[in-house]
Amino acid sequence: MIDLRYHIYSLAAVFFALAIGIVIGTSFARGTSPSSTERSTIARYENSMHVLRREIEMAADDSAQKADMASKSEEFCRAVLPTIAKDRLAWRNVAIVQTGDYDDLSGNVKLALELAGARASSVTDISRTFPFENHQKVSTVLISCGFAPPDNAKEARDMLFGLLARTVTSPNHQNLISKMEQAGLGKFTGDYNKSSHMIVLVGGAESKTTDLGSLVDSQLIAQLEAPGVIIVGCEGRQASKSYVPEWQKMGVATIDNVDSAIGQMALICALNGEKAQFGVKDTADRLIPQTLEIK
């Protein structure tokens, strides 16, 4: 990635070139040779152009060096990740709840869990198009699942999210999964026969129109919270609309770079109880977990 300086230098070079063109064009329009003042101006602009060219080349070289360093750092982290992650989450069942637009991130999460000895017992992919604010639609789902919906829209939503939370964490509601799928609430894959006390939310939206951070994640976290339950929110560096601010409001650990090896290390440490805002974005307060020691 070329940094901001490169673009600034390039833009300035364009303006200098335009300025030279204007001076020369004015001379031709008058039908006379450039005056000494104009020649001096042209020379000054040409000198500035040479300086800018050197600055652009230096900026490009600096950007390439940084990109190479970042690539090598990621390569190193990927090499040591299996050693550091080994057995940190041995025999744990972890439920993944996908609420964001970047489906490939669930694969990154599964990889980290497997390296740590955990089992991604289920993946619940919440629909980005289900109208959670539509009381009638919410009530229809509750009725199909055998519940009498409250008249109050907020209470009905709370009941629905409570049902979702219990389905993810408890083995006693698997009989409702097919009904929720038929209602368009989402897709449920994996084994819902076992209790899961570790929940990973995978979020981040491509645009505001598909942002479920406040509509789904916040309300789902409120229903998932219980003694002994660990909830971690994670997204990738490429997320156009970050869910991290909403997760932070709910007081859960967050990772904003789970698509990287260091982010996956942070996820493992967060599931082990280290509560912080990990990552590389402005909302992060820590890149490297404090509990990241090799055992």
Contacts in CASP RR format, 6 or more apart in sequence:
PFRMAT RR
TARGET T0000
AUTHOR 0000-0000-0000
METHOD contacts of the structure
MODEL  1
MIDLRYHIYSLAAVFFALAIGIVIGTSFARGTSPSSTERSTIARYENSMH
VLRREIEMAADDSAQKADMASKSEEFCRAVLPTIAKDRLAWRNVAIVQTG
DYDDLSGNVKLALELAGARASSVTDISRTFPFENHQKVSTVLISCGFAPP
DNAKEARDMLFGLLARTVTSPNHQNLISKMEQAGLGKFTGDYNKSSHMIV
LVGGAESKTTDLGSLVDSQLIAQLEAPGVIIVGCEGRQASKSYVPEWQKM
GVATIDNVDSAIGQMALICALNGEKAQFGVKDTADRLIPQTLEIK
1 63 0 8 1.000
1 67 0 8 1.000
2 59 0 8 1.000
2 60 0 8 1.000
2 63 0 8 1.000
3 59 0 8 1.000
3 62 0 8 1.000
3 63 0 8 1.000
3 66 0 8 1.000
5 55 0 8 1.000
5 59 0 8 1.000
6 56 0 8 1.000
6 59 0 8 1.000
6 60 0 8 1.000
6 63 0 8 1.000
9 52 0 8 1.000
9 55 0 8 1.000
9 56 0 8 1.000
9 59 0 8 1.000
10 56 0 8 1.000
12 52 0 8 1.000
13 49 0 8 1.000
13 52 0 8 1.000
13 53 0 8 1.000
13 56 0 8 1.000
16 45 0 8 1.000
16 48 0 8 1.000
16 49 0 8 1.000
16 52 0 8 1.000
17 49 0 8 1.000
19 45 0 8 1.000
20 42 0 8 1.000
20 45 0 8 1.000
20 46 0 8 1.000
20 49 0 8 1.000
23 34 0 8 1.000
23 38 0 8 1.000
23 41 0 8 1.000
23 42 0 8 1.000
23 45 0 8 1.000
24 34 0 8 1.000
24 42 0 8 1.000
26 38 0 8 1.000
27 33 0 8 1.000
27 34 0 8 1.000
27 35 0 8 1.000
27 38 0 8 1.000
34 42 0 8 1.000
74 260 0 8 1.000
74 261 0 8 1.000
74 262 0 8 1.000
77 260 0 8 1.000
77 261 0 8 1.000
77 262 0 8 1.000
77 265 0 8 1.000
78 261 0 8 1.000
81 112 0 8 1.000
81 115 0 8 1.000
81 261 0 8 1.000
81 264 0 8 1.000
81 265 0 8 1.000
82 115 0 8 1.000
83 294 0 8 1.000
84 265 0 8 1.000
84 292 0 8 1.000
84 294 0 8 1.000
85 112 0 8 1.000
85 115 0 8 1.000
85 116 0 8 1.000
85 117 0 8 1.000
85 264 0 8 1.000
85 265 0 8 1.000
85 268 0 8 1.000
86 115 0 8 1.000
86 116 0 8 1.000
86 117 0 8 1.000
86 295 0 8 1.000
87 116 0 8 1.000
87 117 0 8 1.000
87 295 0 8 1.000
88 116 0 8 1.000
88 117 0 8 1.000
88 268 0 8 1.000
88 269 0 8 1.000
88 272 0 8 1.000
88 295 0 8 1.000
89 113 0 8 1.000
89 116 0 8 1.000
89 117 0 8 1.000
89 118 0 8 1.000
89 198 0 8 1.000
89 268 0 8 1.000
89 271 0 8 1.000
89 272 0 8 1.000
90 116 0 8 1.000
90 117 0 8 1.000
90 118 0 8 1.000
91 117 0 8 1.000
91 118 0 8 1.000
91 119 0 8 1.000
92 117 0 8 1.000
92 118 0 8 1.000
92 119 0 8 1.000
92 198 0 8 1.000
92 271 0 8 1.000
93 118 0 8 1.000
93 119 0 8 1.000
93 121 0 8 1.000
93 194 0 8 1.000
93 195 0 8 1.000
93 196 0 8 1.000
93 197 0 8 1.000
93 198 0 8 1.000
94 113 0 8 1.000
94 118 0 8 1.000
94 119 0 8 1.000
94 120 0 8 1.000
94 121 0 8 1.000
94 196 0 8 1.000
94 198 0 8 1.000
94 199 0 8 1.000
94 200 0 8 1.000
94 271 0 8 1.000
95 120 0 8 1.000
95 121 0 8 1.000
95 122 0 8 1.000
95 123 0 8 1.000
95 124 0 8 1.000
95 168 0 8 1.000
95 169 0 8 1.000
95 196 0 8 1.000
95 198 0 8 1.000
95 199 0 8 1.000
95 200 0 8 1.000
96 106 0 8 1.000
96 109 0 8 1.000
96 110 0 8 1.000
96 120 0 8 1.000
96 122 0 8 1.000
96 123 0 8 1.000
96 124 0 8 1.000
96 199 0 8 1.000
96 200 0 8 1.000
96 202 0 8 1.000
97 123 0 8 1.000
97 124 0 8 1.000
97 126 0 8 1.000
97 168 0 8 1.000
97 199 0 8 1.000
97 200 0 8 1.000
97 201 0 8 1.000
97 202 0 8 1.000
97 220 0 8 1.000
98 105 0 8 1.000
98 106 0 8 1.000
98 123 0 8 1.000
98 124 0 8 1.000
98 125 0 8 1.000
98 126 0 8 1.000
98 202 0 8 1.000
98 203 0 8 1.000
99 126 0 8 1.000
99 128 0 8 1.000
99 201 0 8 1.000
99 202 0 8 1.000
99 203 0 8 1.000
99 204 0 8 1.000
99 212 0 8 1.000
99 213 0 8 1.000
99 216 0 8 1.000
99 217 0 8 1.000
99 220 0 8 1.000
99 243 0 8 1.000
100 128 0 8 1.000
100 202 0 8 1.000
100 203 0 8 1.000
100 204 0 8 1.000
100 205 0 8 1.000
100 210 0 8 1.000
100 212 0 8 1.000
100 235 0 8 1.000
100 243 0 8 1.000
101 128 0 8 1.000
101 203 0 8 1.000
101 204 0 8 1.000
101 205 0 8 1.000
101 206 0 8 1.000
101 210 0 8 1.000
102 202 0 8 1.000
102 203 0 8 1.000
102 204 0 8 1.000
102 206 0 8 1.000
102 235 0 8 1.000
102 236 0 8 1.000
102 238 0 8 1.000
102 239 0 8 1.000
103 125 0 8 1.000
105 202 0 8 1.000
105 203 0 8 1.000
105 234 0 8 1.000
105 235 0 8 1.000
105 236 0 8 1.000
105 258 0 8 1.000
105 259 0 8 1.000
106 123 0 8 1.000
106 202 0 8 1.000
108 258 0 8 1.000
108 259 0 8 1.000
108 264 0 8 1.000
109 120 0 8 1.000
109 200 0 8 1.000
109 202 0 8 1.000
109 234 0 8 1.000
109 258 0 8 1.000
109 264 0 8 1.000
109 267 0 8 1.000
110 120 0 8 1.000
111 264 0 8 1.000
112 258 0 8 1.000
112 264 0 8 1.000
112 265 0 8 1.000
112 267 0 8 1.000
112 268 0 8 1.000
113 119 0 8 1.000
113 120 0 8 1.000
113 200 0 8 1.000
113 268 0 8 1.000
114 120 0 8 1.000
115 264 0 8 1.000
115 268 0 8 1.000
116 268 0 8 1.000
116 271 0 8 1.000
118 198 0 8 1.000
118 271 0 8 1.000
121 190 0 8 1.000
121 191 0 8 1.000
121 192 0 8 1.000
121 194 0 8 1.000
121 196 0 8 1.000
122 168 0 8 1.000
122 188 0 8 1.000
122 189 0 8 1.000
122 190 0 8 1.000
122 191 0 8 1.000
122 192 0 8 1.000
122 196 0 8 1.000
123 188 0 8 1.000
123 189 0 8 1.000
123 190 0 8 1.000
124 164 0 8 1.000
124 167 0 8 1.000
124 168 0 8 1.000
124 186 0 8 1.000
124 187 0 8 1.000
124 188 0 8 1.000
125 186 0 8 1.000
125 187 0 8 1.000
125 188 0 8 1.000
125 189 0 8 1.000
126 164 0 8 1.000
126 185 0 8 1.000
126 186 0 8 1.000
126 212 0 8 1.000
126 216 0 8 1.000
127 184 0 8 1.000
127 185 0 8 1.000
127 186 0 8 1.000
127 187 0 8 1.000
128 210 0 8 1.000
128 212 0 8 1.000
130 137 0 8 1.000
130 184 0 8 1.000
130 185 0 8 1.000
130 186 0 8 1.000
131 137 0 8 1.000
132 138 0 8 1.000
132 157 0 8 1.000
132 160 0 8 1.000
132 215 0 8 1.000
132 216 0 8 1.000
133 153 0 8 1.000
133 157 0 8 1.000
133 215 0 8 1.000
135 153 0 8 1.000
135 156 0 8 1.000
138 149 0 8 1.000
138 153 0 8 1.000
138 156 0 8 1.000
138 157 0 8 1.000
138 160 0 8 1.000
139 149 0 8 1.000
139 156 0 8 1.000
140 183 0 8 1.000
141 160 0 8 1.000
141 179 0 8 1.000
141 180 0 8 1.000
141 183 0 8 1.000
141 185 0 8 1.000
142 148 0 8 1.000
142 149 0 8 1.000
142 156 0 8 1.000
142 159 0 8 1.000
142 160 0 8 1.000
142 163 0 8 1.000
143 149 0 8 1.000
144 179 0 8 1.000
144 182 0 8 1.000
144 183 0 8 1.000
145 163 0 8 1.000
145 176 0 8 1.000
145 179 0 8 1.000
145 180 0 8 1.000
147 159 0 8 1.000
147 163 0 8 1.000
149 156 0 8 1.000
149 159 0 8 1.000
150 156 0 8 1.000
150 159 0 8 1.000
157 219 0 8 1.000
158 219 0 8 1.000
158 223 0 8 1.000
161 216 0 8 1.000
161 219 0 8 1.000
161 220 0 8 1.000
161 222 0 8 1.000
161 223 0 8 1.000
162 223 0 8 1.000
163 173 0 8 1.000
163 176 0 8 1.000
163 180 0 8 1.000
164 180 0 8 1.000
164 185 0 8 1.000
164 220 0 8 1.000
164 223 0 8 1.000
165 220 0 8 1.000
165 223 0 8 1.000
165 224 0 8 1.000
166 172 0 8 1.000
166 173 0 8 1.000
167 173 0 8 1.000
167 174 0 8 1.000
167 176 0 8 1.000
167 177 0 8 1.000
167 180 0 8 1.000
167 188 0 8 1.000
167 192 0 8 1.000
168 192 0 8 1.000
168 196 0 8 1.000
168 199 0 8 1.000
168 224 0 8 1.000
169 195 0 8 1.000
169 196 0 8 1.000
169 197 0 8 1.000
169 199 0 8 1.000
169 224 0 8 1.000
169 226 0 8 1.000
169 229 0 8 1.000
170 195 0 8 1.000
171 192 0 8 1.000
171 193 0 8 1.000
171 194 0 8 1.000
171 195 0 8 1.000
173 192 0 8 1.000
174 192 0 8 1.000
174 193 0 8 1.000
177 188 0 8 1.000
177 192 0 8 1.000
180 186 0 8 1.000
180 188 0 8 1.000
181 187 0 8 1.000
181 188 0 8 1.000
197 228 0 8 1.000
197 229 0 8 1.000
197 230 0 8 1.000
198 229 0 8 1.000
198 230 0 8 1.000
198 232 0 8 1.000
198 271 0 8 1.000
199 224 0 8 1.000
199 229 0 8 1.000
199 230 0 8 1.000
199 231 0 8 1.000
199 232 0 8 1.000
200 232 0 8 1.000
200 233 0 8 1.000
200 234 0 8 1.000
200 267 0 8 1.000
200 271 0 8 1.000
201 217 0 8 1.000
201 220 0 8 1.000
201 221 0 8 1.000
201 231 0 8 1.000
201 232 0 8 1.000
201 233 0 8 1.000
201 234 0 8 1.000
201 243 0 8 1.000
201 247 0 8 1.000
201 252 0 8 1.000
202 233 0 8 1.000
202 234 0 8 1.000
202 235 0 8 1.000
202 258 0 8 1.000
203 212 0 8 1.000
203 213 0 8 1.000
203 217 0 8 1.000
203 233 0 8 1.000
203 234 0 8 1.000
203 235 0 8 1.000
203 239 0 8 1.000
203 243 0 8 1.000
204 211 0 8 1.000
204 213 0 8 1.000
204 235 0 8 1.000
204 236 0 8 1.000
204 239 0 8 1.000
204 240 0 8 1.000
204 241 0 8 1.000
204 242 0 8 1.000
204 243 0 8 1.000
205 211 0 8 1.000
205 212 0 8 1.000
205 213 0 8 1.000
205 239 0 8 1.000
205 240 0 8 1.000
205 241 0 8 1.000
205 243 0 8 1.000
206 239 0 8 1.000
206 240 0 8 1.000
206 241 0 8 1.000
207 240 0 8 1.000
207 241 0 8 1.000
208 241 0 8 1.000
210 241 0 8 1.000
211 241 0 8 1.000
211 243 0 8 1.000
212 243 0 8 1.000
213 243 0 8 1.000
213 246 0 8 1.000
213 247 0 8 1.000
214 246 0 8 1.000
217 233 0 8 1.000
217 243 0 8 1.000
217 246 0 8 1.000
217 247 0 8 1.000
217 250 0 8 1.000
218 246 0 8 1.000
218 249 0 8 1.000
218 250 0 8 1.000
221 231 0 8 1.000
221 247 0 8 1.000
221 250 0 8 1.000
221 252 0 8 1.000
222 250 0 8 1.000
224 231 0 8 1.000
225 231 0 8 1.000
230 270 0 8 1.000
230 271 0 8 1.000
230 273 0 8 1.000
231 252 0 8 1.000
231 253 0 8 1.000
232 252 0 8 1.000
232 253 0 8 1.000
232 254 0 8 1.000
232 255 0 8 1.000
232 267 0 8 1.000
232 270 0 8 1.000
232 271 0 8 1.000
233 243 0 8 1.000
233 244 0 8 1.000
233 247 0 8 1.000
233 252 0 8 1.000
233 253 0 8 1.000
233 254 0 8 1.000
233 255 0 8 1.000
234 254 0 8 1.000
234 255 0 8 1.000
234 256 0 8 1.000
234 258 0 8 1.000
234 263 0 8 1.000
234 267 0 8 1.000
235 242 0 8 1.000
235 243 0 8 1.000
235 244 0 8 1.000
235 255 0 8 1.000
235 256 0 8 1.000
235 258 0 8 1.000
236 256 0 8 1.000
236 257 0 8 1.000
236 258 0 8 1.000
236 259 0 8 1.000
237 256 0 8 1.000
237 257 0 8 1.000
237 259 0 8 1.000
237 260 0 8 1.000
237 280 0 8 1.000
237 281 0 8 1.000
238 259 0 8 1.000
239 256 0 8 1.000
242 256 0 8 1.000
242 281 0 8 1.000
242 283 0 8 1.000
244 254 0 8 1.000
244 256 0 8 1.000
244 277 0 8 1.000
244 281 0 8 1.000
244 283 0 8 1.000
244 284 0 8 1.000
245 283 0 8 1.000
247 254 0 8 1.000
248 254 0 8 1.000
248 277 0 8 1.000
248 283 0 8 1.000
251 275 0 8 1.000
252 275 0 8 1.000
253 270 0 8 1.000
253 273 0 8 1.000
253 274 0 8 1.000
253 275 0 8 1.000
253 276 0 8 1.000
253 277 0 8 1.000
253 278 0 8 1.000
254 277 0 8 1.000
254 278 0 8 1.000
254 283 0 8 1.000
254 284 0 8 1.000
255 263 0 8 1.000
255 266 0 8 1.000
255 267 0 8 1.000
255 270 0 8 1.000
255 278 0 8 1.000
255 279 0 8 1.000
256 277 0 8 1.000
256 278 0 8 1.000
256 279 0 8 1.000
256 280 0 8 1.000
256 281 0 8 1.000
256 283 0 8 1.000
256 284 0 8 1.000
257 263 0 8 1.000
257 266 0 8 1.000
257 278 0 8 1.000
257 279 0 8 1.000
257 280 0 8 1.000
257 281 0 8 1.000
258 264 0 8 1.000
258 266 0 8 1.000
258 267 0 8 1.000
262 279 0 8 1.000
262 287 0 8 1.000
262 288 0 8 1.000
263 278 0 8 1.000
263 279 0 8 1.000
265 289 0 8 1.000
265 292 0 8 1.000
266 278 0 8 1.000
266 279 0 8 1.000
266 286 0 8 1.000
266 287 0 8 1.000
266 288 0 8 1.000
266 289 0 8 1.000
267 278 0 8 1.000
269 289 0 8 1.000
269 291 0 8 1.000
269 292 0 8 1.000
270 276 0 8 1.000
270 278 0 8 1.000
270 289 0 8 1.000
272 291 0 8 1.000
273 291 0 8 1.000
274 289 0 8 1.000
274 290 0 8 1.000
274 291 0 8 1.000
276 285 0 8 1.000
276 286 0 8 1.000
276 289 0 8 1.000
276 290 0 8 1.000
277 283 0 8 1.000
277 284 0 8 1.000
277 285 0 8 1.000
277 286 0 8 1.000
278 284 0 8 1.000
278 286 0 8 1.000
278 287 0 8 1.000
278 289 0 8 1.000
279 286 0 8 1.000
279 287 0 8 1.000
280 287 0 8 1.000
END
